[in-house]
Amino acid sequence: MVKVSVVGATGYSGQELVDLLLKHPGTDISFLTARFDKETRYADVYRRFAGRTELYCKKLDVDEVSEGSDLVFLALPHTVSMQVAPQFLERGVKVVDLSADYRLNADVYASHYGIEHGDKKNISSAVYGLPEMNRKNIGGASLVANPGCYPTSVILGLMPIAKMLSELGLTVIVDSKSGASGAGRKSAVELSFTEVDGNFKSYKENAHQHIPEMESILSLAAEGEIKVNFVPHLLPVRRGILSTIYVEHKGLPPEKDLREMFQAAYGNEPFVRLMPEGVMPDIAGAAGTNFCDIGIKVARGMLIIVSVIDNLLKGASGQAVQNMNIMSGLKETDGLI
């Protein structure tokens, strides 16, 4: 059994991790931590765990957690993980980080998050945790940077044709919609029920912090530059991301050939489902699963790709468990299907 701990267990991603790990056949949860003044029974914080665990959630003690863990999940805010991850790595504990702290190189991180990266020693050796792209490297990694939710949907939607996009210099436009849980568990007026219910709006138009992640990973896959025009929207639903990707069809193969390319890329992937011809995925079909559902269509001179995930699972905690399985030599689908 792999001994695991969740640091930051009270956020939405932390809750999902605990739920998945309690059902996982190959893991034992050693510790749950959060910013608590005193130890609190996890089931008293979240009643959904009553009768499922008697674990207590308490303030982080790195030495104690390290002694009882083979691997830790960091479900912490951006800029916080880089203060904690090196402490575990120094003690020989593997880390899956769900924040953005290890997804970019140090210079790009500084330019988009406004601070110098505090762990330049480890950021250069972190492995980007998209299994469909980096499975082999993930298997030998000590530190995995779990991808962002929006980037997961966009990168998987474009990766099979990334090289062609770069070579042809085609413009990519991404229109993404996310459930309210994508913003995390925090107090903000714009995320309150009254503001979200019955409403629909865009935000951070072509200025979202996930754009560099999309562009850098897609450019790596393409071995050439790819730029993404990205506009996210907030949906009045709890969870799920639907990304509609538009690419001018000029110079690209016909739809039949494109479909074959996607099939070749993802036909053996356990968590990518390609929709049949004429069918597009929706949020209800992917919510509550670790799948990324992808549909493609060519119409009126445009290639349209619709990529859908659950932002809390394939976009966060589910993918983190998928990465843990690979890092620990377990079956990749354990605890997820």
Helices and strands as residue ranges (DSSP letters): E 2-7, H 12-23, E 27-33, E 40-41, H 42-45, G 47-49, E 56-58, H 62-67, E 71-74, H 81-90, E 94-97, H 106-113, H 120-123, E 127-128, H 131-139, E 143-145, H 149-158, G 159-161, H 162-168, E 172-178, G 180-183, G 189-191, H 193-196, E 201-202, H 211-222, E 228-234, E 241-248, H 255-266, E 272-274, H 283-286, E 292-299, E 302-309, H 317-327
